[in-house]
Amino acid sequence: MIGNRITYRTADGVRVPGTWRHAFIRNGDYFLTDVFIYADGLIDCWGLVTLEEFEENLRCGRVATELRRQGVRP
């Protein structure tokens, strides 16, 4: 359950609550990593990015929630 995955980061001395999920990063091959989502709208997925930047990573396939087999179209 995602509600039990609680984390935080500190920004300018303020604790920003967040949660996390597993995801796959495509950098040639796929790598399992943790994606941290914070209440201020920033996302840490191999670097702190805005929601818009993260959406672009999803659109271009750099970040995925499931693996796609090569040669198989969705």
CNS distance restraints for C-alpha pairs under 8 A (distance, minus, plus):
assign (resid   1 and name CA) (resid   5 and name CA) 7.50 0.50 0.50
assign (resid   2 and name CA) (resid  19 and name CA) 7.36 0.50 0.50
assign (resid   2 and name CA) (resid  20 and name CA) 7.44 0.50 0.50
assign (resid   2 and name CA) (resid  21 and name CA) 7.32 0.50 0.50
assign (resid   3 and name CA) (resid  19 and name CA) 7.58 0.50 0.50
assign (resid   5 and name CA) (resid  19 and name CA) 5.33 0.50 0.50
assign (resid   5 and name CA) (resid  20 and name CA) 5.89 0.50 0.50
assign (resid   5 and name CA) (resid  21 and name CA) 7.73 0.50 0.50
assign (resid   6 and name CA) (resid  17 and name CA) 7.44 0.50 0.50
assign (resid   6 and name CA) (resid  18 and name CA) 5.97 0.50 0.50
assign (resid   6 and name CA) (resid  19 and name CA) 4.67 0.50 0.50
assign (resid   6 and name CA) (resid  20 and name CA) 7.00 0.50 0.50
assign (resid   7 and name CA) (resid  17 and name CA) 6.09 0.50 0.50
assign (resid   7 and name CA) (resid  18 and name CA) 5.08 0.50 0.50
assign (resid   7 and name CA) (resid  19 and name CA) 5.36 0.50 0.50
assign (resid   7 and name CA) (resid  20 and name CA) 7.20 0.50 0.50
assign (resid   7 and name CA) (resid  36 and name CA) 7.86 0.50 0.50
assign (resid   8 and name CA) (resid  15 and name CA) 6.42 0.50 0.50
assign (resid   8 and name CA) (resid  16 and name CA) 5.34 0.50 0.50
assign (resid   8 and name CA) (resid  17 and name CA) 4.29 0.50 0.50
assign (resid   8 and name CA) (resid  18 and name CA) 5.09 0.50 0.50
assign (resid   8 and name CA) (resid  19 and name CA) 7.48 0.50 0.50
assign (resid   8 and name CA) (resid  38 and name CA) 7.19 0.50 0.50
assign (resid   9 and name CA) (resid  15 and name CA) 5.84 0.50 0.50
assign (resid   9 and name CA) (resid  16 and name CA) 5.30 0.50 0.50
assign (resid   9 and name CA) (resid  17 and name CA) 6.72 0.50 0.50
assign (resid   9 and name CA) (resid  18 and name CA) 7.66 0.50 0.50
assign (resid   9 and name CA) (resid  38 and name CA) 7.89 0.50 0.50
assign (resid  10 and name CA) (resid  14 and name CA) 5.40 0.50 0.50
assign (resid  10 and name CA) (resid  15 and name CA) 4.59 0.50 0.50
assign (resid  10 and name CA) (resid  16 and name CA) 5.94 0.50 0.50
assign (resid  11 and name CA) (resid  15 and name CA) 6.52 0.50 0.50
assign (resid  11 and name CA) (resid  16 and name CA) 6.96 0.50 0.50
assign (resid  16 and name CA) (resid  38 and name CA) 6.54 0.50 0.50
assign (resid  16 and name CA) (resid  39 and name CA) 6.38 0.50 0.50
assign (resid  16 and name CA) (resid  40 and name CA) 7.03 0.50 0.50
assign (resid  17 and name CA) (resid  38 and name CA) 5.83 0.50 0.50
assign (resid  17 and name CA) (resid  39 and name CA) 5.79 0.50 0.50
assign (resid  18 and name CA) (resid  36 and name CA) 6.76 0.50 0.50
assign (resid  18 and name CA) (resid  37 and name CA) 5.36 0.50 0.50
assign (resid  18 and name CA) (resid  38 and name CA) 4.01 0.50 0.50
assign (resid  18 and name CA) (resid  39 and name CA) 5.66 0.50 0.50
assign (resid  19 and name CA) (resid  36 and name CA) 5.80 0.50 0.50
assign (resid  19 and name CA) (resid  37 and name CA) 5.39 0.50 0.50
assign (resid  19 and name CA) (resid  38 and name CA) 6.54 0.50 0.50
assign (resid  20 and name CA) (resid  34 and name CA) 6.53 0.50 0.50
assign (resid  20 and name CA) (resid  35 and name CA) 5.39 0.50 0.50
assign (resid  20 and name CA) (resid  36 and name CA) 4.31 0.50 0.50
assign (resid  20 and name CA) (resid  37 and name CA) 5.84 0.50 0.50
assign (resid  21 and name CA) (resid  34 and name CA) 5.69 0.50 0.50
assign (resid  21 and name CA) (resid  35 and name CA) 5.35 0.50 0.50
assign (resid  21 and name CA) (resid  36 and name CA) 6.73 0.50 0.50
assign (resid  22 and name CA) (resid  32 and name CA) 6.87 0.50 0.50
assign (resid  22 and name CA) (resid  33 and name CA) 5.77 0.50 0.50
assign (resid  22 and name CA) (resid  34 and name CA) 4.57 0.50 0.50
assign (resid  22 and name CA) (resid  35 and name CA) 6.01 0.50 0.50
assign (resid  22 and name CA) (resid  65 and name CA) 7.49 0.50 0.50
assign (resid  23 and name CA) (resid  32 and name CA) 5.86 0.50 0.50
assign (resid  23 and name CA) (resid  33 and name CA) 5.57 0.50 0.50
assign (resid  23 and name CA) (resid  34 and name CA) 6.03 0.50 0.50
assign (resid  23 and name CA) (resid  35 and name CA) 6.43 0.50 0.50
assign (resid  23 and name CA) (resid  63 and name CA) 6.85 0.50 0.50
assign (resid  23 and name CA) (resid  64 and name CA) 5.90 0.50 0.50
assign (resid  23 and name CA) (resid  65 and name CA) 4.90 0.50 0.50
assign (resid  23 and name CA) (resid  66 and name CA) 7.37 0.50 0.50
assign (resid  24 and name CA) (resid  30 and name CA) 5.89 0.50 0.50
assign (resid  24 and name CA) (resid  31 and name CA) 5.32 0.50 0.50
assign (resid  24 and name CA) (resid  32 and name CA) 4.60 0.50 0.50
assign (resid  24 and name CA) (resid  33 and name CA) 5.95 0.50 0.50
assign (resid  24 and name CA) (resid  63 and name CA) 5.65 0.50 0.50
assign (resid  24 and name CA) (resid  64 and name CA) 5.04 0.50 0.50
assign (resid  24 and name CA) (resid  65 and name CA) 5.96 0.50 0.50
assign (resid  24 and name CA) (resid  66 and name CA) 6.91 0.50 0.50
assign (resid  24 and name CA) (resid  67 and name CA) 7.38 0.50 0.50
assign (resid  25 and name CA) (resid  30 and name CA) 5.47 0.50 0.50
assign (resid  25 and name CA) (resid  31 and name CA) 5.17 0.50 0.50
assign (resid  25 and name CA) (resid  32 and name CA) 6.46 0.50 0.50
assign (resid  25 and name CA) (resid  33 and name CA) 6.86 0.50 0.50
assign (resid  25 and name CA) (resid  62 and name CA) 5.63 0.50 0.50
assign (resid  25 and name CA) (resid  63 and name CA) 4.68 0.50 0.50
assign (resid  25 and name CA) (resid  64 and name CA) 6.44 0.50 0.50
assign (resid  26 and name CA) (resid  30 and name CA) 4.44 0.50 0.50
assign (resid  26 and name CA) (resid  31 and name CA) 6.40 0.50 0.50
assign (resid  26 and name CA) (resid  61 and name CA) 7.12 0.50 0.50
assign (resid  26 and name CA) (resid  62 and name CA) 4.81 0.50 0.50
assign (resid  26 and name CA) (resid  63 and name CA) 6.20 0.50 0.50
assign (resid  26 and name CA) (resid  64 and name CA) 7.69 0.50 0.50
assign (resid  27 and name CA) (resid  31 and name CA) 7.56 0.50 0.50
assign (resid  27 and name CA) (resid  62 and name CA) 7.05 0.50 0.50
assign (resid  30 and name CA) (resid  67 and name CA) 7.66 0.50 0.50
assign (resid  33 and name CA) (resid  45 and name CA) 7.81 0.50 0.50
assign (resid  34 and name CA) (resid  45 and name CA) 6.93 0.50 0.50
assign (resid  35 and name CA) (resid  43 and name CA) 7.04 0.50 0.50
assign (resid  35 and name CA) (resid  44 and name CA) 5.79 0.50 0.50
assign (resid  35 and name CA) (resid  45 and name CA) 4.89 0.50 0.50
assign (resid  36 and name CA) (resid  43 and name CA) 5.64 0.50 0.50
assign (resid  36 and name CA) (resid  44 and name CA) 5.01 0.50 0.50
assign (resid  36 and name CA) (resid  45 and name CA) 6.64 0.50 0.50
assign (resid  37 and name CA) (resid  41 and name CA) 7.14 0.50 0.50
assign (resid  37 and name CA) (resid  42 and name CA) 6.38 0.50 0.50
assign (resid  37 and name CA) (resid  43 and name CA) 4.66 0.50 0.50
assign (resid  37 and name CA) (resid  44 and name CA) 6.60 0.50 0.50
assign (resid  38 and name CA) (resid  42 and name CA) 5.54 0.50 0.50
assign (resid  38 and name CA) (resid  43 and name CA) 6.15 0.50 0.50
assign (resid  41 and name CA) (resid  50 and name CA) 6.59 0.50 0.50
assign (resid  41 and name CA) (resid  51 and name CA) 6.26 0.50 0.50
assign (resid  42 and name CA) (resid  48 and name CA) 6.51 0.50 0.50
assign (resid  42 and name CA) (resid  49 and name CA) 5.72 0.50 0.50
assign (resid  42 and name CA) (resid  50 and name CA) 4.89 0.50 0.50
assign (resid  42 and name CA) (resid  51 and name CA) 6.23 0.50 0.50
assign (resid  43 and name CA) (resid  47 and name CA) 7.97 0.50 0.50
assign (resid  43 and name CA) (resid  48 and name CA) 5.55 0.50 0.50
assign (resid  43 and name CA) (resid  49 and name CA) 5.32 0.50 0.50
assign (resid  43 and name CA) (resid  50 and name CA) 6.16 0.50 0.50
assign (resid  43 and name CA) (resid  51 and name CA) 6.67 0.50 0.50
assign (resid  43 and name CA) (resid  54 and name CA) 7.15 0.50 0.50
assign (resid  44 and name CA) (resid  48 and name CA) 4.24 0.50 0.50
assign (resid  44 and name CA) (resid  49 and name CA) 6.23 0.50 0.50
assign (resid  45 and name CA) (resid  49 and name CA) 7.52 0.50 0.50
assign (resid  49 and name CA) (resid  53 and name CA) 5.84 0.50 0.50
assign (resid  49 and name CA) (resid  54 and name CA) 6.28 0.50 0.50
assign (resid  50 and name CA) (resid  54 and name CA) 6.22 0.50 0.50
assign (resid  51 and name CA) (resid  55 and name CA) 6.10 0.50 0.50
assign (resid  52 and name CA) (resid  56 and name CA) 6.39 0.50 0.50
assign (resid  53 and name CA) (resid  57 and name CA) 6.42 0.50 0.50
assign (resid  54 and name CA) (resid  58 and name CA) 6.37 0.50 0.50
assign (resid  55 and name CA) (resid  59 and name CA) 6.17 0.50 0.50
assign (resid  56 and name CA) (resid  60 and name CA) 6.13 0.50 0.50
assign (resid  57 and name CA) (resid  61 and name CA) 6.16 0.50 0.50
assign (resid  57 and name CA) (resid  62 and name CA) 5.09 0.50 0.50
assign (resid  57 and name CA) (resid  63 and name CA) 5.58 0.50 0.50
assign (resid  58 and name CA) (resid  62 and name CA) 6.07 0.50 0.50
assign (resid  58 and name CA) (resid  63 and name CA) 4.98 0.50 0.50
assign (resid  58 and name CA) (resid  64 and name CA) 6.33 0.50 0.50
assign (resid  68 and name CA) (resid  72 and name CA) 7.12 0.50 0.50
